[in-house]
């Protein structure tokens, strides 16, 4: 059974017997216990609310982390694609330059042969 501050407030004791406790003293103590119990319950609820807020924030950050991770992977793929495209374009430029050099050399050999 869960004990509530109301249970403490409403607790009734039988009449004191020989060697019993002072009723007013017991009541004061029960009031102190009830107040402390209420404070603990309120703090517990506050902490639960705070924990829910933190859990929500953590979930948001995890979602953002996943988005950032996906963005970085996409950027990495794009960088590799750009690098590969640049290499292919460079190979084409070098190939064209070699062909042009061979044409120039062939023309120079032909001109030399004619002279």
C-alpha atoms as an extended CHARMM CRD file, in Angstrom:
* protein
*
       115  EXT
         1         1  UNK       CA              0.0000000000        0.0000000000        0.0000000000  PROA      1               0.0000000000
         2         2  UNK       CA              1.3420000000        3.4270000000       -0.9530000000  PROA      2               0.0000000000
         3         3  UNK       CA              1.4000000000        5.8760000000        1.9040000000  PROA      3               0.0000000000
         4         4  UNK       CA              0.1970000000        9.3790000000        1.0640000000  PROA      4               0.0000000000
         5         5  UNK       CA              0.4270000000       12.6070000000        3.0580000000  PROA      5               0.0000000000
         6         6  UNK       CA             -3.3460000000       12.4230000000        3.4900000000  PROA      6               0.0000000000
         7         7  UNK       CA             -2.9850000000        8.9650000000        5.0940000000  PROA      7               0.0000000000
         8         8  UNK       CA             -0.5600000000       10.4410000000        7.6020000000  PROA      8               0.0000000000
         9         9  UNK       CA             -2.8390000000       13.4130000000        8.2520000000  PROA      9               0.0000000000
        10        10  UNK       CA             -5.8740000000       11.2110000000        8.8610000000  PROA      10              0.0000000000
        11        11  UNK       CA             -4.1220000000        8.5900000000       10.9890000000  PROA      11              0.0000000000
        12        12  UNK       CA             -5.9000000000        8.1010000000       14.3100000000  PROA      12              0.0000000000
        13        13  UNK       CA             -4.4290000000        6.3560000000       17.3160000000  PROA      13              0.0000000000
        14        14  UNK       CA             -6.2540000000        4.6740000000       20.1410000000  PROA      14              0.0000000000
        15        15  UNK       CA             -6.2540000000        6.1560000000       23.6500000000  PROA      15              0.0000000000
        16        16  UNK       CA             -2.9110000000        6.1450000000       25.4110000000  PROA      16              0.0000000000
        17        17  UNK       CA             -2.3740000000        3.3100000000       27.8280000000  PROA      17              0.0000000000
        18        18  UNK       CA             -0.0820000000        3.2600000000       30.7250000000  PROA      18              0.0000000000
        19        19  UNK       CA              3.3540000000        4.0410000000       29.3330000000  PROA      19              0.0000000000
        20        20  UNK       CA              1.8740000000        5.3510000000       25.9910000000  PROA      20              0.0000000000
        21        21  UNK       CA              2.9260000000        8.4040000000       24.0110000000  PROA      21              0.0000000000
        22        22  UNK       CA              1.8440000000       12.0000000000       24.3550000000  PROA      22              0.0000000000
        23        23  UNK       CA             -0.9070000000       12.5720000000       21.7570000000  PROA      23              0.0000000000
        24        24  UNK       CA              0.1110000000       16.1400000000       20.8750000000  PROA      24              0.0000000000
        25        25  UNK       CA              3.7180000000       15.1020000000       20.4370000000  PROA      25              0.0000000000
        26        26  UNK       CA              2.6900000000       12.2370000000       18.1420000000  PROA      26              0.0000000000
        27        27  UNK       CA              0.4720000000       14.6040000000       16.1550000000  PROA      27              0.0000000000
        28        28  UNK       CA              3.2790000000       17.1610000000       15.7450000000  PROA      28              0.0000000000
        29        29  UNK       CA              5.6020000000       14.4140000000       14.5760000000  PROA      29              0.0000000000
        30        30  UNK       CA              2.9960000000       13.1270000000       12.1080000000  PROA      30              0.0000000000
        31        31  UNK       CA              2.5550000000       16.6820000000       10.7850000000  PROA      31              0.0000000000
        32        32  UNK       CA              6.3110000000       16.9410000000       10.2450000000  PROA      32              0.0000000000
        33        33  UNK       CA              6.3670000000       13.5350000000        8.5450000000  PROA      33              0.0000000000
        34        34  UNK       CA              3.4120000000       14.5340000000        6.3290000000  PROA      34              0.0000000000
        35        35  UNK       CA              5.0910000000       17.7990000000        5.2980000000  PROA      35              0.0000000000
        36        36  UNK       CA              8.3740000000       16.0250000000        4.5430000000  PROA      36              0.0000000000
        37        37  UNK       CA              6.4900000000       13.3420000000        2.6010000000  PROA      37              0.0000000000
        38        38  UNK       CA              4.6230000000       15.9780000000        0.5800000000  PROA      38              0.0000000000
        39        39  UNK       CA              7.9220000000       17.6990000000       -0.2020000000  PROA      39              0.0000000000
        40        40  UNK       CA              9.4520000000       14.4140000000       -1.3110000000  PROA      40              0.0000000000
        41        41  UNK       CA              6.4780000000       13.6220000000       -3.5460000000  PROA      41              0.0000000000
        42        42  UNK       CA              6.5980000000       17.0890000000       -5.1240000000  PROA      42              0.0000000000
        43        43  UNK       CA             10.3540000000       16.7880000000       -5.7040000000  PROA      43              0.0000000000
        44        44  UNK       CA              9.8470000000       13.3290000000       -7.1670000000  PROA      44              0.0000000000
        45        45  UNK       CA              7.2370000000       14.6780000000       -9.5970000000  PROA      45              0.0000000000
        46        46  UNK       CA              9.4720000000       17.6200000000      -10.5160000000  PROA      46              0.0000000000
        47        47  UNK       CA             12.3340000000       15.2450000000      -11.2400000000  PROA      47              0.0000000000
        48        48  UNK       CA             10.0720000000       13.0110000000      -13.3390000000  PROA      48              0.0000000000
        49        49  UNK       CA              8.9480000000       16.0380000000      -15.3580000000  PROA      49              0.0000000000
        50        50  UNK       CA             12.5620000000       17.1380000000      -15.7770000000  PROA      50              0.0000000000
        51        51  UNK       CA             13.5550000000       13.6240000000      -16.8560000000  PROA      51              0.0000000000
        52        52  UNK       CA             10.7850000000       13.6070000000      -19.4790000000  PROA      52              0.0000000000
        53        53  UNK       CA             12.0420000000       16.9510000000      -20.7990000000  PROA      53              0.0000000000
        54        54  UNK       CA             15.6180000000       15.6640000000      -20.9300000000  PROA      54              0.0000000000
        55        55  UNK       CA             14.4930000000       12.4660000000      -22.6700000000  PROA      55              0.0000000000
        56        56  UNK       CA             12.6800000000       14.5690000000      -25.2640000000  PROA      56              0.0000000000
        57        57  UNK       CA             15.7720000000       16.7210000000      -25.7720000000  PROA      57              0.0000000000
        58        58  UNK       CA             17.9530000000       13.6190000000      -26.1320000000  PROA      58              0.0000000000
        59        59  UNK       CA             15.6110000000       12.1680000000      -28.7590000000  PROA      59              0.0000000000
        60        60  UNK       CA             15.6990000000       15.4660000000      -30.6550000000  PROA      60              0.0000000000
        61        61  UNK       CA             19.5020000000       15.5190000000      -30.5370000000  PROA      61              0.0000000000
        62        62  UNK       CA             19.6780000000       11.9070000000      -31.7040000000  PROA      62              0.0000000000
        63        63  UNK       CA             17.4340000000       12.7140000000      -34.6550000000  PROA      63              0.0000000000
        64        64  UNK       CA             19.6020000000       15.7280000000      -35.4990000000  PROA      64              0.0000000000
        65        65  UNK       CA             22.7230000000       13.5860000000      -35.1410000000  PROA      65              0.0000000000
        66        66  UNK       CA             21.3110000000       11.0980000000      -37.6280000000  PROA      66              0.0000000000
        67        67  UNK       CA             20.5120000000       13.9210000000      -40.0490000000  PROA      67              0.0000000000
        68        68  UNK       CA             24.0360000000       15.3050000000      -39.6960000000  PROA      68              0.0000000000
        69        69  UNK       CA             25.5060000000       11.8450000000      -40.2280000000  PROA      69              0.0000000000
        70        70  UNK       CA             23.4390000000       11.4030000000      -43.4010000000  PROA      70              0.0000000000
        71        71  UNK       CA             24.4800000000       14.8580000000      -44.6150000000  PROA      71              0.0000000000
        72        72  UNK       CA             28.1510000000       14.0560000000      -44.0340000000  PROA      72              0.0000000000
        73        73  UNK       CA             27.8340000000       10.7630000000      -45.8900000000  PROA      73              0.0000000000
        74        74  UNK       CA             26.1660000000       12.5420000000      -48.8090000000  PROA      74              0.0000000000
        75        75  UNK       CA             28.8940000000       15.2120000000      -48.8040000000  PROA      75              0.0000000000
        76        76  UNK       CA             31.5730000000       12.5030000000      -48.7770000000  PROA      76              0.0000000000
        77        77  UNK       CA             29.9220000000       10.7520000000      -51.7460000000  PROA      77              0.0000000000
        78        78  UNK       CA             29.6270000000       14.0370000000      -53.6210000000  PROA      78              0.0000000000
        79        79  UNK       CA             33.2920000000       14.8280000000      -52.9540000000  PROA      79              0.0000000000
        80        80  UNK       CA             34.3280000000       11.4130000000      -54.2930000000  PROA      80              0.0000000000
        81        81  UNK       CA             32.1250000000       11.8750000000      -57.3550000000  PROA      81              0.0000000000
        82        82  UNK       CA             33.6310000000       15.3110000000      -57.9870000000  PROA      82              0.0000000000
        83        83  UNK       CA             37.1290000000       13.9110000000      -57.5790000000  PROA      83              0.0000000000
        84        84  UNK       CA             36.4060000000       11.0880000000      -60.0190000000  PROA      84              0.0000000000
        85        85  UNK       CA             34.8600000000       13.4980000000      -62.5220000000  PROA      85              0.0000000000
        86        86  UNK       CA             37.8510000000       15.8280000000      -62.2200000000  PROA      86              0.0000000000
        87        87  UNK       CA             40.2480000000       12.9160000000      -62.8240000000  PROA      87              0.0000000000
        88        88  UNK       CA             38.3130000000       11.8110000000      -65.9030000000  PROA      88              0.0000000000
        89        89  UNK       CA             38.2810000000       15.3730000000      -67.2470000000  PROA      89              0.0000000000
        90        90  UNK       CA             42.0120000000       15.6980000000      -66.5530000000  PROA      90              0.0000000000
        91        91  UNK       CA             42.6500000000       12.4200000000      -68.3950000000  PROA      91              0.0000000000
        92        92  UNK       CA             40.6980000000       13.7580000000      -71.3790000000  PROA      92              0.0000000000
        93        93  UNK       CA             42.6370000000       17.0420000000      -71.3660000000  PROA      93              0.0000000000
        94        94  UNK       CA             45.9700000000       15.1940000000      -71.1310000000  PROA      94              0.0000000000
        95        95  UNK       CA             44.9120000000       12.8330000000      -73.9340000000  PROA      95              0.0000000000
        96        96  UNK       CA             43.9140000000       15.7470000000      -76.1600000000  PROA      96              0.0000000000
        97        97  UNK       CA             47.2180000000       17.4980000000      -75.3830000000  PROA      97              0.0000000000
        98        98  UNK       CA             49.1490000000       14.3600000000      -76.3660000000  PROA      98              0.0000000000
        99        99  UNK       CA             47.2250000000       14.1180000000      -79.6320000000  PROA      99              0.0000000000
       100       100  UNK       CA             47.9210000000       17.7690000000      -80.3510000000  PROA      100             0.0000000000
       101       101  UNK       CA             51.6130000000       17.2550000000      -79.5400000000  PROA      101             0.0000000000
       102       102  UNK       CA             51.7460000000       14.2720000000      -81.8790000000  PROA      102             0.0000000000
       103       103  UNK       CA             50.0840000000       16.3490000000      -84.6440000000  PROA      103             0.0000000000
       104       104  UNK       CA             52.5750000000       19.1650000000      -84.1180000000  PROA      104             0.0000000000
       105       105  UNK       CA             55.4800000000       16.6940000000      -84.1910000000  PROA      105             0.0000000000
       106       106  UNK       CA             54.0910000000       15.0240000000      -87.3140000000  PROA      106             0.0000000000
       107       107  UNK       CA             53.7060000000       18.4130000000      -88.9780000000  PROA      107             0.0000000000
       108       108  UNK       CA             57.2550000000       19.3720000000      -87.9920000000  PROA      108             0.0000000000
       109       109  UNK       CA             58.6180000000       16.0760000000      -89.3710000000  PROA      109             0.0000000000
       110       110  UNK       CA             56.7100000000       16.6150000000      -92.5920000000  PROA      110             0.0000000000
       111       111  UNK       CA             58.0000000000       20.1600000000      -92.9130000000  PROA      111             0.0000000000
       112       112  UNK       CA             61.5450000000       18.9620000000      -92.2560000000  PROA      112             0.0000000000
       113       113  UNK       CA             61.1780000000       16.2350000000      -94.8630000000  PROA      113             0.0000000000
       114       114  UNK       CA             59.9100000000       18.7580000000      -97.3900000000  PROA      114             0.0000000000
       115       115  UNK       CA             62.8120000000       21.1330000000      -96.6920000000  PROA      115             0.0000000000
